[in-house]
Amino acid sequence: MNKKLSLLGAFLVLAVTALLDTPTNSKADSMYYNFDNENSMEADAQNVQRTASYSYEFLLDDMQEVDDYIVETYKEYQVHEDTEGNIISRIPTTNYQYLKYEKE
């Protein structure tokens, strides 16, 4: 009798746990499920334009006078363009070139 009673108690505990753990089918229970998927957007989402091509170019970054020389520093950029040739973005790289010439 004691064994049957403990088995019945264990079965009741499992049944109640399963009943409480079952998700509800109603979307009205939570305001978080009422979003329209067509109008919703992630917070980090951005409009992305695809680049048709990219190239590298050096742009003058700094000009200094050192002793009797002028030193120009050029920084390399990766330039992304669309199909019409418009510049979408200009991303700096870690490459530099230096031009040194005598001051007149």
C-alpha positions in Angstrom: 0.0 0.0 0.0 2.8 2.4 0.9 4.6 1.6 -2.4 1.4 2.3 -4.4 0.8 5.6 -2.6 4.4 6.8 -3.3 4.1 5.9 -7.0 0.7 7.7 -7.2 2.4 10.8 -5.5 5.3 10.7 -8.0 2.9 10.4 -10.9 0.9 13.4 -9.6 4.0 15.5 -9.2 5.1 14.7 -12.8 1.6 15.4 -14.1 1.4 18.8 -12.4 4.9 19.7 -13.5 4.1 18.8 -17.1 0.9 20.8 -16.9 2.6 23.9 -15.6 5.5 23.6 -18.0 3.3 23.4 -21.1 3.3 26.7 -23.1 0.0 28.4 -23.8 -1.2 28.7 -27.4 -2.8 32.1 -26.9 -0.8 35.0 -28.2 -2.9 37.5 -26.2 -1.3 36.4 -23.0 1.9 38.4 -23.7 2.3 41.8 -25.4 5.7 40.6 -26.8 4.0 38.3 -29.3 1.9 41.0 -30.9 4.5 42.5 -33.2 3.9 42.5 -36.9 6.8 40.9 -38.6 6.6 43.0 -41.7 7.0 46.3 -39.8 9.4 45.1 -37.2 13.2 45.5 -37.5 16.2 44.7 -35.4 17.7 47.5 -33.5 21.2 47.0 -35.1 19.8 46.6 -38.6 21.1 49.1 -41.1 20.5 49.7 -44.8 23.3 48.0 -46.6 24.4 48.9 -50.1 26.3 46.3 -52.0 29.6 47.5 -53.5 30.2 46.7 -57.1 34.0 47.3 -56.8 36.6 48.6 -54.5 40.1 50.0 -54.9 42.8 51.5 -52.8 44.0 55.1 -52.8 46.4 57.2 -50.8 45.3 60.5 -49.4 47.4 63.2 -47.8 47.2 62.8 -44.1 49.9 65.1 -42.7 52.6 67.4 -43.7 55.5 68.3 -41.4 58.8 70.2 -41.6 61.7 68.2 -40.2 65.1 69.8 -40.3 65.5 71.1 -43.8 63.0 68.7 -45.3 59.3 68.5 -45.8 57.7 65.2 -45.0 54.3 64.3 -46.4 52.4 61.4 -44.9 49.9 59.6 -47.1 47.4 57.1 -45.6 45.9 54.3 -47.6 42.1 53.9 -47.9 39.9 51.2 -49.3 37.3 52.9 -51.4 34.0 51.1 -52.2 31.9 52.2 -55.2 28.5 51.1 -56.4 27.7 50.2 -60.0 27.3 53.9 -61.0 30.7 54.9 -59.7 29.5 56.7 -56.6 31.6 56.3 -53.5 29.8 54.3 -50.8 32.5 54.2 -48.2 36.1 55.0 -47.6 37.7 52.7 -45.0 41.2 53.5 -43.7 43.9 50.8 -43.6 47.0 50.6 -41.6 49.3 51.4 -44.5 51.2 54.7 -44.8 53.6 56.1 -47.4 56.0 58.9 -46.7 57.4 61.4 -49.2 60.4 63.4 -48.1 61.9 66.3 -50.1 64.2 69.2 -49.6 62.9 72.5 -48.7 63.8 75.2 -51.2 
